[in-house]
Amino acid sequence: MIGKIIGAAVGRRVAGRYGGGKGMLLGAMAPMIARRAFGPLGLALAGGWAAKKYYDTRKLRTDYRASGRR
């Protein structure tokens, strides 16, 4: 059900820009494309986000200790 809602939203945006037929086609294909492409891509993006959060937290701690405050 969520795939159909996302597909409708994508179709509406594309249809507004390029015309109705192309928007309808891309809206119908959006859930299929999302299932195939964003599984591994989403995992890679989530891993990168977590690594950046970890790096930023470590850097903040190091900067705080280097400034001489405790």
SULPEKA-V688302 format. One record per residue. N is the residue number from 1. SS is DSSP state (H for helix, E for strand, L for the rest). Layout:
n: {N & N}
ss: {SS & SS}
This chain:
n: {1 & 2 & 3 & 4 & 5 & 6 & 7 & 8 & 9 & 10 & 11 & 12 & 13 & 14 & 15 & 16 & 17 & 18 & 19 & 20 & 21 & 22 & 23 & 24 & 25 & 26 & 27 & 28 & 29 & 30 & 31 & 32 & 33 & 34 & 35 & 36 & 37 & 38 & 39 & 40 & 41 & 42 & 43 & 44 & 45 & 46 & 47 & 48 & 49 & 50 & 51 & 52 & 53 & 54 & 55 & 56 & 57 & 58 & 59 & 60 & 61 & 62 & 63 & 64 & 65 & 66 & 67 & 68 & 69 & 70}
ss: {L & H & H & H & H & H & H & H & H & H & H & H & H & H & H & H & H & H & L & H & H & H & H & H & H & H & H & H & H & H & H & H & H & H & H & H & H & H & H & H & H & H & H & H & H & H & H & H & H & H & H & H & H & H & H & H & H & H & H & H & H & H & H & H & H & H & L & L & L & L}
